[in-house]
Amino acid sequence: MGRMKDIAIDLMSFEGGELDQRETLELFATLVASGLAWTLQGNYGRAANELIRTGWLTGAGEITPSGELMLEAVAA
């Protein structure tokens, strides 16, 4: 139950615009890896698909080297 509670808190923070880019990408990596991205409200699945399509996440829910480079660029 602990991890689900953490995901719920992260989802509420995401909806409230409180996550930075790294936290957002990590949230979507978790959602894809767990399969939740495909069962939640449609915009989560669409966003996950876009992150996979752009090469920032793998279909298995891992942040790619391109995703890491993007995060480094926005942090600079």
Buried (B, 14 or more C-beta within 10 A) or exposed (E): EEEEEEBEEBBEBBEEEEBEBBEBBBBBBBBBBBEBBEEBEEEBBEBBBEBBEEEBBBEEBEBBEEBEEBBEEEEE
